[in-house]
Amino acid sequence: MVFSKAFAVALAAIGGALGIGILGSKAAEATGRNPGAATPILVISIILAALIEGIFILSAFAVGF
């Protein structure tokens, strides 16, 4: 089986999408449990979402796109 560059980027995209989805789910759950901490949870979620996207972008550039 040939493992192409496009397949590697697709796997990275799927992983990033799943990571951001889980992050959003857990952030909503945490806000529901403690509404007073909504602002810090939002800030941390935005930072982590940017880091997850950054990993995907690095993987896309690493394979030569």
Contacts in CASP RR format, 6 or more apart in sequence:
PFRMAT RR
TARGET T0000
AUTHOR 0000-0000-0000
METHOD contacts of the structure
MODEL  1
MVFSKAFAVALAAIGGALGIGILGSKAAEATGRNPGAATPILVISIILAA
LIEGIFILSAFAVGF
5 63 0 8 1.000
5 64 0 8 1.000
5 65 0 8 1.000
8 59 0 8 1.000
8 63 0 8 1.000
9 59 0 8 1.000
9 60 0 8 1.000
9 63 0 8 1.000
9 65 0 8 1.000
12 55 0 8 1.000
12 56 0 8 1.000
12 59 0 8 1.000
12 60 0 8 1.000
13 56 0 8 1.000
15 56 0 8 1.000
16 52 0 8 1.000
16 53 0 8 1.000
16 55 0 8 1.000
16 56 0 8 1.000
19 52 0 8 1.000
20 49 0 8 1.000
20 52 0 8 1.000
20 53 0 8 1.000
23 45 0 8 1.000
23 48 0 8 1.000
23 49 0 8 1.000
23 52 0 8 1.000
24 45 0 8 1.000
27 41 0 8 1.000
27 42 0 8 1.000
27 44 0 8 1.000
27 45 0 8 1.000
30 37 0 8 1.000
30 41 0 8 1.000
31 37 0 8 1.000
31 38 0 8 1.000
31 41 0 8 1.000
31 42 0 8 1.000
END
